[in-house]
Amino acid sequence: MNGSLVTTLAEKELGGTEQLARFFPEVRPIGLSALLTLSRNGSVSIREAVVIEFAGTERAIFTSSLPLEFEDRVHLENERGHGVEAKVVAVQYYDGKTAVAAQILDGPFSWMKRP
């Protein structure tokens, strides 16, 4: 090595939503607040405020503390009261949280912020 210092750069540790977003190249960061509602057969609806961290016209990715599972149906509503129905298509567990990818079921996801 002749006295030269060799350094290795560790890859930045990605959070759960970032890891999940890598599987969906069409999504981009948006940071949009939403109200998530989970309804299961025979149970009471559970709501949670979430931030949609990544989205495309057909998918939304966010972190949730609710017990979401693959194929769960959810409702996402923005601050203006516009809502969409979605189905959970992927989950990534990390640090006691769940990163969720949801497929929008009723048309293109039109809440995306435009540059």
Rosetta constraint file for C-alpha pairs under 8 A:
AtomPair CA 1 CA 5 HARMONIC 7.74 0.50
AtomPair CA 14 CA 18 HARMONIC 5.73 0.50
AtomPair CA 14 CA 19 HARMONIC 5.99 0.50
AtomPair CA 15 CA 19 HARMONIC 6.20 0.50
AtomPair CA 15 CA 94 HARMONIC 7.66 0.50
AtomPair CA 16 CA 20 HARMONIC 6.14 0.50
AtomPair CA 16 CA 63 HARMONIC 7.77 0.50
AtomPair CA 16 CA 92 HARMONIC 5.96 0.50
AtomPair CA 16 CA 93 HARMONIC 6.85 0.50
AtomPair CA 16 CA 94 HARMONIC 5.95 0.50
AtomPair CA 16 CA 98 HARMONIC 7.31 0.50
AtomPair CA 16 CA 99 HARMONIC 5.30 0.50
AtomPair CA 17 CA 21 HARMONIC 5.95 0.50
AtomPair CA 17 CA 53 HARMONIC 7.23 0.50
AtomPair CA 17 CA 54 HARMONIC 7.70 0.50
AtomPair CA 17 CA 61 HARMONIC 6.47 0.50
AtomPair CA 17 CA 62 HARMONIC 6.31 0.50
AtomPair CA 17 CA 63 HARMONIC 6.71 0.50
AtomPair CA 17 CA 92 HARMONIC 7.62 0.50
AtomPair CA 17 CA 99 HARMONIC 5.16 0.50
AtomPair CA 17 CA 100 HARMONIC 7.24 0.50
AtomPair CA 18 CA 22 HARMONIC 6.51 0.50
AtomPair CA 19 CA 23 HARMONIC 7.62 0.50
AtomPair CA 19 CA 92 HARMONIC 7.92 0.50
AtomPair CA 20 CA 24 HARMONIC 7.36 0.50
AtomPair CA 20 CA 61 HARMONIC 7.77 0.50
AtomPair CA 20 CA 90 HARMONIC 7.89 0.50
AtomPair CA 20 CA 91 HARMONIC 7.68 0.50
AtomPair CA 20 CA 92 HARMONIC 6.59 0.50
AtomPair CA 20 CA 99 HARMONIC 7.15 0.50
AtomPair CA 20 CA 100 HARMONIC 7.73 0.50
AtomPair CA 20 CA 101 HARMONIC 7.26 0.50
AtomPair CA 21 CA 25 HARMONIC 6.92 0.50
AtomPair CA 21 CA 27 HARMONIC 6.76 0.50
AtomPair CA 21 CA 54 HARMONIC 6.99 0.50
AtomPair CA 21 CA 61 HARMONIC 7.14 0.50
AtomPair CA 26 CA 55 HARMONIC 7.95 0.50
AtomPair CA 26 CA 56 HARMONIC 5.81 0.50
AtomPair CA 27 CA 54 HARMONIC 5.75 0.50
AtomPair CA 27 CA 55 HARMONIC 4.66 0.50
AtomPair CA 27 CA 56 HARMONIC 4.33 0.50
AtomPair CA 27 CA 57 HARMONIC 7.96 0.50
AtomPair CA 27 CA 59 HARMONIC 7.19 0.50
AtomPair CA 27 CA 60 HARMONIC 7.79 0.50
AtomPair CA 28 CA 54 HARMONIC 5.10 0.50
AtomPair CA 28 CA 55 HARMONIC 5.55 0.50
AtomPair CA 28 CA 56 HARMONIC 6.47 0.50
AtomPair CA 29 CA 53 HARMONIC 5.60 0.50
AtomPair CA 29 CA 54 HARMONIC 4.27 0.50
AtomPair CA 29 CA 55 HARMONIC 6.56 0.50
AtomPair CA 30 CA 52 HARMONIC 6.88 0.50
AtomPair CA 30 CA 53 HARMONIC 5.50 0.50
AtomPair CA 30 CA 54 HARMONIC 5.44 0.50
AtomPair CA 30 CA 55 HARMONIC 6.60 0.50
AtomPair CA 30 CA 112 HARMONIC 6.79 0.50
AtomPair CA 30 CA 113 HARMONIC 6.64 0.50
AtomPair CA 31 CA 51 HARMONIC 5.91 0.50
AtomPair CA 31 CA 52 HARMONIC 5.47 0.50
AtomPair CA 31 CA 53 HARMONIC 4.52 0.50
AtomPair CA 31 CA 54 HARMONIC 6.93 0.50
AtomPair CA 32 CA 51 HARMONIC 5.33 0.50
AtomPair CA 32 CA 52 HARMONIC 5.02 0.50
AtomPair CA 32 CA 53 HARMONIC 6.63 0.50
AtomPair CA 32 CA 78 HARMONIC 7.95 0.50
AtomPair CA 33 CA 49 HARMONIC 7.23 0.50
AtomPair CA 33 CA 50 HARMONIC 5.92 0.50
AtomPair CA 33 CA 51 HARMONIC 4.44 0.50
AtomPair CA 33 CA 52 HARMONIC 6.20 0.50
AtomPair CA 33 CA 78 HARMONIC 6.49 0.50
AtomPair CA 33 CA 79 HARMONIC 7.08 0.50
AtomPair CA 34 CA 49 HARMONIC 5.90 0.50
AtomPair CA 34 CA 50 HARMONIC 5.40 0.50
AtomPair CA 34 CA 51 HARMONIC 5.96 0.50
AtomPair CA 34 CA 52 HARMONIC 6.88 0.50
AtomPair CA 34 CA 76 HARMONIC 6.18 0.50
AtomPair CA 34 CA 77 HARMONIC 5.34 0.50
AtomPair CA 34 CA 78 HARMONIC 4.57 0.50
AtomPair CA 34 CA 79 HARMONIC 6.52 0.50
AtomPair CA 35 CA 47 HARMONIC 6.81 0.50
AtomPair CA 35 CA 48 HARMONIC 5.81 0.50
AtomPair CA 35 CA 49 HARMONIC 4.60 0.50
AtomPair CA 35 CA 50 HARMONIC 6.08 0.50
AtomPair CA 35 CA 75 HARMONIC 7.96 0.50
AtomPair CA 35 CA 76 HARMONIC 5.62 0.50
AtomPair CA 35 CA 77 HARMONIC 5.09 0.50
AtomPair CA 35 CA 78 HARMONIC 6.43 0.50
AtomPair CA 36 CA 47 HARMONIC 5.49 0.50
AtomPair CA 36 CA 48 HARMONIC 5.19 0.50
AtomPair CA 36 CA 49 HARMONIC 6.07 0.50
AtomPair CA 36 CA 50 HARMONIC 6.55 0.50
AtomPair CA 36 CA 74 HARMONIC 6.79 0.50
AtomPair CA 36 CA 75 HARMONIC 5.74 0.50
AtomPair CA 36 CA 76 HARMONIC 4.76 0.50
AtomPair CA 36 CA 77 HARMONIC 6.66 0.50
AtomPair CA 37 CA 45 HARMONIC 6.45 0.50
AtomPair CA 37 CA 46 HARMONIC 5.63 0.50
AtomPair CA 37 CA 47 HARMONIC 4.44 0.50
AtomPair CA 37 CA 48 HARMONIC 6.61 0.50
AtomPair CA 37 CA 74 HARMONIC 5.62 0.50
AtomPair CA 37 CA 75 HARMONIC 5.04 0.50
AtomPair CA 37 CA 76 HARMONIC 6.52 0.50
AtomPair CA 38 CA 45 HARMONIC 5.57 0.50
AtomPair CA 38 CA 46 HARMONIC 5.23 0.50
AtomPair CA 38 CA 47 HARMONIC 6.40 0.50
AtomPair CA 38 CA 72 HARMONIC 7.81 0.50
AtomPair CA 38 CA 73 HARMONIC 6.79 0.50
AtomPair CA 38 CA 74 HARMONIC 4.88 0.50
AtomPair CA 38 CA 75 HARMONIC 6.69 0.50
AtomPair CA 39 CA 43 HARMONIC 6.74 0.50
AtomPair CA 39 CA 44 HARMONIC 6.54 0.50
AtomPair CA 39 CA 45 HARMONIC 4.52 0.50
AtomPair CA 39 CA 46 HARMONIC 6.56 0.50
AtomPair CA 39 CA 73 HARMONIC 7.14 0.50
AtomPair CA 39 CA 74 HARMONIC 6.79 0.50
AtomPair CA 40 CA 44 HARMONIC 7.35 0.50
AtomPair CA 40 CA 45 HARMONIC 7.16 0.50
AtomPair CA 40 CA 72 HARMONIC 7.83 0.50
AtomPair CA 40 CA 73 HARMONIC 7.88 0.50
AtomPair CA 48 CA 64 HARMONIC 7.74 0.50
AtomPair CA 48 CA 66 HARMONIC 7.60 0.50
AtomPair CA 50 CA 62 HARMONIC 6.79 0.50
AtomPair CA 50 CA 63 HARMONIC 6.77 0.50
AtomPair CA 50 CA 64 HARMONIC 6.63 0.50
AtomPair CA 51 CA 62 HARMONIC 5.95 0.50
AtomPair CA 51 CA 63 HARMONIC 7.17 0.50
AtomPair CA 52 CA 60 HARMONIC 6.31 0.50
AtomPair CA 52 CA 61 HARMONIC 5.70 0.50
AtomPair CA 52 CA 62 HARMONIC 4.61 0.50
AtomPair CA 52 CA 63 HARMONIC 7.67 0.50
AtomPair CA 53 CA 60 HARMONIC 7.71 0.50
AtomPair CA 53 CA 61 HARMONIC 5.89 0.50
AtomPair CA 53 CA 62 HARMONIC 5.37 0.50
AtomPair CA 53 CA 63 HARMONIC 7.99 0.50
AtomPair CA 54 CA 60 HARMONIC 5.93 0.50
AtomPair CA 54 CA 61 HARMONIC 5.03 0.50
AtomPair CA 54 CA 62 HARMONIC 6.95 0.50
AtomPair CA 55 CA 59 HARMONIC 5.46 0.50
AtomPair CA 55 CA 60 HARMONIC 4.34 0.50
AtomPair CA 55 CA 61 HARMONIC 6.06 0.50
AtomPair CA 55 CA 112 HARMONIC 7.06 0.50
AtomPair CA 56 CA 60 HARMONIC 6.57 0.50
AtomPair CA 56 CA 109 HARMONIC 6.90 0.50
AtomPair CA 56 CA 112 HARMONIC 7.46 0.50
AtomPair CA 57 CA 104 HARMONIC 7.99 0.50
AtomPair CA 57 CA 108 HARMONIC 4.84 0.50
AtomPair CA 57 CA 109 HARMONIC 4.51 0.50
AtomPair CA 57 CA 110 HARMONIC 6.68 0.50
AtomPair CA 57 CA 112 HARMONIC 7.85 0.50
AtomPair CA 58 CA 103 HARMONIC 5.81 0.50
AtomPair CA 58 CA 104 HARMONIC 5.16 0.50
AtomPair CA 58 CA 105 HARMONIC 7.88 0.50
AtomPair CA 58 CA 107 HARMONIC 7.61 0.50
AtomPair CA 58 CA 108 HARMONIC 5.58 0.50
AtomPair CA 58 CA 109 HARMONIC 5.78 0.50
AtomPair CA 59 CA 101 HARMONIC 6.70 0.50
AtomPair CA 59 CA 102 HARMONIC 5.50 0.50
AtomPair CA 59 CA 103 HARMONIC 4.66 0.50
AtomPair CA 59 CA 104 HARMONIC 5.59 0.50
AtomPair CA 59 CA 109 HARMONIC 7.22 0.50
AtomPair CA 60 CA 101 HARMONIC 5.76 0.50
AtomPair CA 60 CA 102 HARMONIC 5.31 0.50
AtomPair CA 60 CA 103 HARMONIC 6.78 0.50
AtomPair CA 60 CA 104 HARMONIC 7.38 0.50
AtomPair CA 61 CA 99 HARMONIC 7.06 0.50
AtomPair CA 61 CA 100 HARMONIC 5.46 0.50
AtomPair CA 61 CA 101 HARMONIC 4.44 0.50
AtomPair CA 61 CA 102 HARMONIC 6.35 0.50
AtomPair CA 62 CA 99 HARMONIC 5.72 0.50
AtomPair CA 62 CA 100 HARMONIC 5.43 0.50
AtomPair CA 62 CA 101 HARMONIC 6.81 0.50
AtomPair CA 63 CA 97 HARMONIC 6.86 0.50
AtomPair CA 63 CA 98 HARMONIC 5.57 0.50
AtomPair CA 63 CA 99 HARMONIC 4.35 0.50
AtomPair CA 63 CA 100 HARMONIC 5.98 0.50
AtomPair CA 64 CA 68 HARMONIC 7.82 0.50
AtomPair CA 64 CA 97 HARMONIC 6.45 0.50
AtomPair CA 64 CA 98 HARMONIC 5.42 0.50
AtomPair CA 64 CA 99 HARMONIC 6.39 0.50
AtomPair CA 64 CA 100 HARMONIC 7.11 0.50
AtomPair CA 65 CA 97 HARMONIC 5.72 0.50
AtomPair CA 65 CA 98 HARMONIC 6.31 0.50
AtomPair CA 66 CA 98 HARMONIC 7.95 0.50
AtomPair CA 68 CA 72 HARMONIC 6.54 0.50
AtomPair CA 68 CA 88 HARMONIC 7.70 0.50
AtomPair CA 68 CA 98 HARMONIC 7.81 0.50
AtomPair CA 68 CA 100 HARMONIC 7.88 0.50
AtomPair CA 69 CA 88 HARMONIC 6.82 0.50
AtomPair CA 69 CA 91 HARMONIC 7.10 0.50
AtomPair CA 70 CA 87 HARMONIC 7.96 0.50
AtomPair CA 70 CA 88 HARMONIC 5.20 0.50
AtomPair CA 70 CA 89 HARMONIC 5.64 0.50
AtomPair CA 70 CA 90 HARMONIC 6.03 0.50
AtomPair CA 70 CA 91 HARMONIC 6.87 0.50
AtomPair CA 71 CA 87 HARMONIC 5.58 0.50
AtomPair CA 71 CA 88 HARMONIC 4.89 0.50
AtomPair CA 71 CA 89 HARMONIC 6.06 0.50
AtomPair CA 72 CA 87 HARMONIC 5.62 0.50
AtomPair CA 72 CA 88 HARMONIC 5.32 0.50
AtomPair CA 73 CA 85 HARMONIC 7.19 0.50
AtomPair CA 73 CA 86 HARMONIC 5.79 0.50
AtomPair CA 73 CA 87 HARMONIC 4.54 0.50
AtomPair CA 73 CA 88 HARMONIC 6.50 0.50
AtomPair CA 74 CA 85 HARMONIC 5.94 0.50
AtomPair CA 74 CA 86 HARMONIC 5.32 0.50
AtomPair CA 74 CA 87 HARMONIC 6.13 0.50
AtomPair CA 74 CA 88 HARMONIC 7.55 0.50
AtomPair CA 75 CA 83 HARMONIC 6.70 0.50
AtomPair CA 75 CA 84 HARMONIC 5.76 0.50
AtomPair CA 75 CA 85 HARMONIC 4.64 0.50
AtomPair CA 75 CA 86 HARMONIC 6.14 0.50
AtomPair CA 76 CA 83 HARMONIC 5.42 0.50
AtomPair CA 76 CA 84 HARMONIC 5.42 0.50
AtomPair CA 76 CA 85 HARMONIC 6.48 0.50
AtomPair CA 76 CA 86 HARMONIC 7.45 0.50
AtomPair CA 77 CA 81 HARMONIC 5.78 0.50
AtomPair CA 77 CA 82 HARMONIC 5.43 0.50
AtomPair CA 77 CA 83 HARMONIC 4.06 0.50
AtomPair CA 77 CA 84 HARMONIC 6.53 0.50
AtomPair CA 78 CA 82 HARMONIC 5.53 0.50
AtomPair CA 78 CA 83 HARMONIC 6.43 0.50
AtomPair CA 78 CA 111 HARMONIC 7.86 0.50
AtomPair CA 84 CA 104 HARMONIC 6.85 0.50
AtomPair CA 84 CA 105 HARMONIC 7.42 0.50
AtomPair CA 84 CA 106 HARMONIC 6.47 0.50
AtomPair CA 84 CA 109 HARMONIC 7.75 0.50
AtomPair CA 85 CA 104 HARMONIC 6.11 0.50
AtomPair CA 85 CA 105 HARMONIC 5.62 0.50
AtomPair CA 85 CA 106 HARMONIC 6.24 0.50
AtomPair CA 86 CA 102 HARMONIC 5.71 0.50
AtomPair CA 86 CA 103 HARMONIC 5.25 0.50
AtomPair CA 86 CA 104 HARMONIC 4.35 0.50
AtomPair CA 86 CA 105 HARMONIC 5.11 0.50
AtomPair CA 86 CA 106 HARMONIC 7.69 0.50
AtomPair CA 87 CA 102 HARMONIC 5.20 0.50
AtomPair CA 87 CA 103 HARMONIC 5.19 0.50
AtomPair CA 87 CA 104 HARMONIC 6.68 0.50
AtomPair CA 87 CA 105 HARMONIC 6.98 0.50
AtomPair CA 88 CA 100 HARMONIC 6.79 0.50
AtomPair CA 88 CA 101 HARMONIC 5.90 0.50
AtomPair CA 88 CA 102 HARMONIC 4.28 0.50
AtomPair CA 88 CA 103 HARMONIC 6.30 0.50
AtomPair CA 89 CA 100 HARMONIC 7.77 0.50
AtomPair CA 89 CA 101 HARMONIC 5.72 0.50
AtomPair CA 89 CA 102 HARMONIC 5.44 0.50
AtomPair CA 89 CA 103 HARMONIC 6.27 0.50
AtomPair CA 90 CA 100 HARMONIC 5.92 0.50
AtomPair CA 90 CA 101 HARMONIC 5.07 0.50
AtomPair CA 90 CA 102 HARMONIC 7.08 0.50
AtomPair CA 91 CA 98 HARMONIC 6.46 0.50
AtomPair CA 91 CA 99 HARMONIC 5.57 0.50
AtomPair CA 91 CA 100 HARMONIC 4.65 0.50
AtomPair CA 91 CA 101 HARMONIC 6.34 0.50
AtomPair CA 92 CA 98 HARMONIC 5.68 0.50
AtomPair CA 92 CA 99 HARMONIC 4.93 0.50
AtomPair CA 92 CA 100 HARMONIC 6.54 0.50
AtomPair CA 93 CA 97 HARMONIC 5.88 0.50
AtomPair CA 93 CA 98 HARMONIC 4.63 0.50
AtomPair CA 93 CA 99 HARMONIC 6.26 0.50
AtomPair CA 94 CA 98 HARMONIC 6.33 0.50
AtomPair CA 94 CA 99 HARMONIC 7.64 0.50
AtomPair CA 104 CA 108 HARMONIC 7.00 0.50
AtomPair CA 104 CA 109 HARMONIC 6.61 0.50
